Amino acid sequence: MYSGYKSNFVKLEKGYFLRIDPAKKIVRNQTVLDFIDSMYAVHKNKDKEERRQVIKAELIGKIVMSNYGKTQYYQVTDI
């Protein structure tokens, strides 16, 4: 679990204010490929296209972390 802060500006009656809230990210120890393989194993009785649709539904909108020298975060928009 990574701790951090989420901030934004809010307009209230007396002007603009900076709102800072604590935020946490829960990180899995599973790669996307491992996740896809496990989903294929769970849905092995479905045909190929149905499995692909299940995986798309599960992954689109999720945030993944890459650690290739420098940690970066990406949101999955399409597969």
N, C-alpha and C positions, 0 to 999 in steps of 0.2 A: 504494500500500500504506500503510495506516494502522497505526501502532504504538500499543500500549496495554498494559494489565495486566488480568489476570483474577484475582479473589481469592475465597476462600471460607474458612470455618472448618472445621477438621478435629479430631475428637476422637481423641486418642491416649492411650497409657497414662498419661502424666503430666499430662493435662488438654487443654484446647482450645488450638489453635494457629491462627494466621492464615497461610494459604498464599497467596503471591503469585507468579503465573507471568506471564512476558511473553506477549503475544498480538498477533497481526497480523490485519488484515482486508485481503483483496485486493478491490480495487474495479475494476469494469469501467467503461469509458467508453461504455457502451451503455445506452440507455433500455429500459424494459420493452416499450414499443411497438415499438422496433426489433427486440428479441429475438423478440417474437411474429410480426412480419412476416417475419423470417428463418426461423422455424420453419414458417410457412405456406408459404414458398417451397420449403423442403426437402421438405416432405410434401404437395406440390401434387397428387400422384396419389391421395391418400386423400380420402374424403368429409369433409364439414364436421364431423360429430360425432367422427370419429376424430382429426382435427387438434386439436379442442378437448381431447380426452382426453390427447393427447401434450403439449400446452401445460400443462394442469393438472398432469400428472405432473412436468414440468420445473420449474414455478414454485412449487408448494406446498412449504412448508418453507424456502424461500429467504428471505434478508433483503434488502430493498431500501432504498435511501437516498433521501430526499427533500431537496431543497435549495431550499425556498421561503422564503428569508430566514434560516431557522434549520435547520441540518442535523439531521434526525431519521431513525431507523432503524425499519423496520416488518418484521415477519415475515408472509409471505403464508400465510394459513390456508385460503382458499377463493377460487375464481374463479367 
